[in-house]
Amino acid sequence: MKALLQIEAQYYENYNLAEKDEPAFRPKGRQIFKVEVDTEFLTYIGTEDLIKACKNILKTYSNDTALFEYLEHKVLFYEPIEINKDEFKKELMKHFD
């Protein structure tokens, strides 16, 4: 069975690109990474090893301009249920009456 591993990371941006000195990373928001995984594999790997793997893969997406720091992960066994945007907006607007 397949599942979706969702990794949430803090996104940092380097504001010191002009200088060759120390980078000046500042938090800019969150970034979600996703990968399809085999649930049988997840059964045999421990949480610590999974987190280490997540942290290591995020390093490969980081560079001089952007840095990604692991925050948490989720394993989704089912596709999310999509909510109709018009229905949601209608519900939100009830709070402004």
C-alpha positions in Angstrom: 0.0 0.0 0.0 1.2 3.5 -0.8 1.0 6.5 1.4 2.0 10.2 1.1 4.8 11.4 3.3 4.4 15.1 3.9 7.4 16.9 5.3 6.9 20.4 6.7 10.0 22.7 6.7 10.8 26.2 7.8 11.9 28.2 4.8 14.8 30.7 5.3 16.0 33.2 2.7 19.6 34.6 2.7 19.6 38.4 2.8 23.4 38.7 2.6 24.0 37.5 -1.0 26.0 40.6 -2.0 28.6 40.0 0.6 30.8 37.0 0.7 30.7 37.0 4.5 28.4 35.0 6.7 24.9 34.3 5.3 22.0 36.1 6.9 19.1 33.7 6.8 15.7 35.0 7.9 12.6 32.9 8.2 10.1 33.5 5.4 7.4 30.9 5.9 6.8 27.2 5.6 7.3 24.8 2.7 5.7 21.4 2.3 7.6 18.6 0.6 5.8 15.4 -0.4 6.9 11.9 -1.5 5.0 8.7 -2.1 6.2 5.9 0.2 5.5 2.2 0.7 3.7 1.7 4.0 5.4 -1.6 4.5 8.7 0.2 4.5 7.5 2.6 7.1 6.5 -0.3 9.4 10.1 -1.3 9.7 11.9 2.0 10.0 11.8 3.8 13.3 10.7 7.4 13.8 14.2 8.6 14.6 15.5 7.2 11.3 12.6 8.6 9.3 13.3 12.1 10.8 17.0 11.8 10.1 16.2 10.9 6.4 13.8 13.9 6.2 16.4 16.3 7.6 19.1 14.9 5.2 16.9 15.2 2.1 16.0 18.8 3.1 19.7 19.6 3.1 19.9 18.6 -0.6 17.2 21.2 -1.4 19.0 24.0 0.6 21.7 26.2 -1.1 23.3 29.7 -0.7 20.0 31.5 -1.1 17.5 29.2 0.6 17.6 26.9 3.6 15.0 24.4 4.7 14.8 23.2 8.3 12.7 20.2 9.3 9.7 20.9 11.5 7.5 17.9 11.3 6.1 15.2 9.1 2.8 13.4 8.5 1.9 10.2 6.8 -1.3 10.4 4.8 -2.9 7.1 4.0 -5.7 8.6 2.1 -6.1 11.5 -0.4 -7.4 14.7 1.3 -11.0 15.4 0.7 -11.3 18.6 -1.3 -13.9 21.2 -0.1 -15.7 23.2 -2.7 -14.2 26.8 -2.6 -17.6 28.5 -3.1 -19.2 26.5 -0.3 -16.3 27.4 1.9 -16.4 31.1 1.0 -20.2 31.1 1.7 -19.6 29.6 5.2 -16.9 32.1 5.9 -19.0 35.0 4.9 -21.7 34.1 7.5 -19.3 35.4 10.1 -19.3 38.9 8.6 -23.1 39.4 8.8 
